[in-house]
């Protein structure tokens, strides 16, 4: 699956989420990166960092929450609408404090 990226601002930081599924497994994993709003040239670097964290087992966002490391049919994992809804769910969990991002207080 091609990685899906979702970027949003929170607490004066820009957070980039990356959702990715490995082959036909159906498991969707999420990674993140954090940067300052003024770092426009580092957009691609932020995406690479988020992708790297999504692919590493020990870096996946809270490996037990629904919507973060979840299983679904591999055909659904390609649907951009579902990935958008999933990334917005992760965003809400970060903003509500259910998921803690290192480096942001």
N, C-alpha and C positions, 0 to 999 in steps of 0.2 A: 504494500500500500504506500502510496505517495504520502509523505508527512503533511499533516494539516497544522497550520500555525494560526494562533489567535493572540493578538496583542492588545493590552489595555493598560491604562494608568491607574495607579493606586498608591496613596501615601507618597506622592511626589517621586514615584519611580515608574518606569515602564517595564511591565512584565510580559514576556513572550512565552506562551505555552506551545508545546509541540505534542500532537497526538499521533501515534504511529502504531501500526499493527504488524507483527512479524509474520510474513508469509500468509499461510492459510490457517494459522492457529486460532484466530478470532479474538485473541487477547489484545486489548487496546491499552497502551501505556502512555503516560504523560510525563513530560519533562518541562523544565522552566529555565529561564534566565532573567536576570534583573539588570537594568541599566538606568542611567540618569536620562531625563527627557532631552537634554541638549546633545546627547551623543548620537546624532543622526547617521554618521558614517559607520557606526557599529551595528547596523540593523542585521546585516548578513552574519556577523559574528554572533549576535544574540540568537539567531536561528540555529546556527551550528551548535552552540552550547546547549540550547534546549533539546535539540535532536540527540546529542550525545548523552544527555541525562535521561532521556526517554528510553534509550537503548540499553543503558546499564541497569542491571537488576537492583543494585543497592542505591541508586539515585532516583528511582521512580517515586513520584509524589505519593505519600502515605498509602502504601501498597494494600490497604484493606478497604478503603472507602469506595462505595459505589460511584461509578463515573470517573474513576481515576485508573484503576487497573481492573478492567471488567471484561467479561467474555460476551461476544455476540457473533452471530453468523458473519462469516467473512464478506459476504455480499453487502450486508448492512454497514460493515466497517468502512466501505468505500463511499457511502452516501454522505455528501458534503453537508446536507441539512442535519443529519444525525450528529456528525462531528461538530458542527456549529453549536447545537444544543448541548452536547457533552462538554465542550470547552466553556460555554457560558455557565454551566452548572459548576465546573471547577472554579471559575472566576468568583461566583457567589460564595463558594465554600472558603476561598481565600479571604474574601472581603469580610465574611462573617467570623473569621477566626478558627474555623474548623480545620483548616489546613494552614500550617505555619510555614512561611517562606523565610529561609535564613537571610539575615541581613536587613530585614525590614521590621521596624518596631512600631 
